[in-house]
Amino acid sequence: MYVEIHLGDIVRLRKKHPCGSDEWEVVRLGADIGLVCRGCRRRILLPRGDFNKQLKAIITPAPRPD
């Protein structure tokens, strides 16, 4: 399943981060997806396949230039 994701999107993953937050901001796109925890600002990289499996919802899409 392919999910269209953009820089700046706020997403919810299936598992919570140890800090207790389950919201992440997308900061890098490519073969790996770079995420920043919205609770503690920790950065992680997930392979795109793992990201697609873990994605629960896109909470806030980033503003798109028209």
Order of alpha helices (4+ residues) and beta strands (2+ residues): beta-beta-beta-beta-alpha-beta
